[in-house]
Amino acid sequence: MVYRLLALDIDGTLLNSSNRLNRQTKEAIQYAQKKGVAVTLVTERHFHSAAKVARALRLTQPIITHSGAFVSSSIDDPVYTSKIDHSVLMQLAEFLEAYPCQIQMSHERLSISNRPHQKNLIAKMTIGMNEPLFYPVTYVDSLSQYLLENYEGATDVKIKLDDQKTMNDLEKAINDYFPSLNAWRTGSDSMTLVRQGTSKFNGLLFFAGQLGIPLNEIVAVGDDLADAEMIEKCGLGVAMRNAVDEVKAKADWVTRSNNMDGVAYMVKEVFRKQIRVH
Amino acid sequence: MVYRLLALDIDGTLLNSSNRLNRQTKEAIQYAQKKGVAVTLVTERHFHSAAKVARALRLTQPIITHSGAFVSSSIDDPVYTSKIDHSVLMQLAEFLEAYPCQIQMSHERLSISNRPHQKNLIAKMTIGMNEPLFYPVTYVDSLSQYLLENYEGATDVKIKLDDQKTMNDLEKAINDYFPSLNAWRTGSDSMTLVRQGTSKFNGLLFFAGQLGIPLNEIVAVGDDLADAEMIEKCGLGVAMRNAVDEVKAKADWVTRSNNMDGVAYMVKEVFRKQIRVH
């Protein structure tokens, strides 16, 4: 089998646990690209943050960001988006404002959050605050008021609420009243919502369609539950040694950990004998 | 919202319960195409059988056949395939031949089946026998022997076994030993297997990638459980009045039944006000 597309998760996969990109990893990606293999990233990160990694790796392809909701090589001209519609966001904001929760609505340029009800939640919620120039988090008094004046969709919505019982009720209500959304718990006090059909695998499959590369010619590498679907369904699914067990169980192959240059090792093993593709 | 791709299931959706394509339906599809909307079929049918319907509708796009395993506008030059690999088929044949089951391995040109163990199974298993010229079903003594001499993948494998207890064991064993396959029961005595990643929705999404049309600009119409995913995840998901309840629950809209020209009614309602797209 000849593989023509290499799809890589960033955190826990390409980067080591100090968030560094090793020289070996960079060289391995160059090696794969020289063999004619297209290389892309598939990540939960927002576009600006993922694009930095893509630049460091000198990738030439669009990347799959925001958990599959935004596929692009530039902030202005996406090849694919799968966002929550503005009309659904409006209804969601009005619905959520009845609960004492922290809400963060994001798209590729910025995040909007309601002012925190509880002081100790601020630090936890300001995801991306370490790079304010690239990805501003703006606080507003009323999200529904903001949305009235700003016609925007969202790649995702994050909710935080420090009361597990209410959170359970909220999750059930969202599943009942917002069938166009896919909601999952990221902890006992937190939840993420995306549009139905938004996933890392679906973003990758759409992009593969653009390249005309079928599933069995794709290598997918990752470590987290969000990577399980692409690892299971692509031609060669590779789990990192540091991956969660569910992901390893779905993989065709387990490579070394992210702290042991697992991606570089895998690339060498898989592509060494493969002739150049076009 | 402007919709640019219309994806239609065939059986129970486009065709009425006498397997006829009504004039109203044909005219409605022409109407959508004249508005610049791309139209495709998404079906469990094999390619030749689906291509007949496509010709009757004068479709110009590739169609998604074999439950998403074969996307093409001709038998020879698919834009996408997602087949069970020959090496997996070999292992599967050897494994299954220990059981007293009827096995049918298919791809876009033909089906291969082992000689039936029980006489009364013949009629049930000869799917496609009504069009032998287009889609031959060949019986062989040993599938594993046949596969040794024929290097082919399969779009799907169907299994029939008239003993529910053994069938349950078999299903469990396949899930354990063949992680690259996706197996589901189609009845107490029957099971279908495809490659992980093969589904009507995934075939459609890959094709949408080729056209550069994102999910929220797709209308998907169907009636069966296999249509539920595309109805849930596409921009506008439409269930037929005759659809199963699970499908209706995931739909944005329920149109008239297939015997009441539900597709034609839906097309007029959705595309009447839409200006021509490019």
Interface residues (C-beta under 8 A of the other chain):
Chain A: V79 Y80 T81 S82 K83 D85 P179 S180 R195 Q196 G197 N202 L205 F206 F207 A208 G209 Q210 G212 P214 L215 N216 E232 K233 C234 A249 K250 D252
Chain B: V79 Y80 T81 S82 K83 D85 P179 S180 R195 Q196 G197 N202 L205 F206 F207 A208 G209 Q210 G212 P214 L215 N216 E232 K233 C234 A249 K250 D252
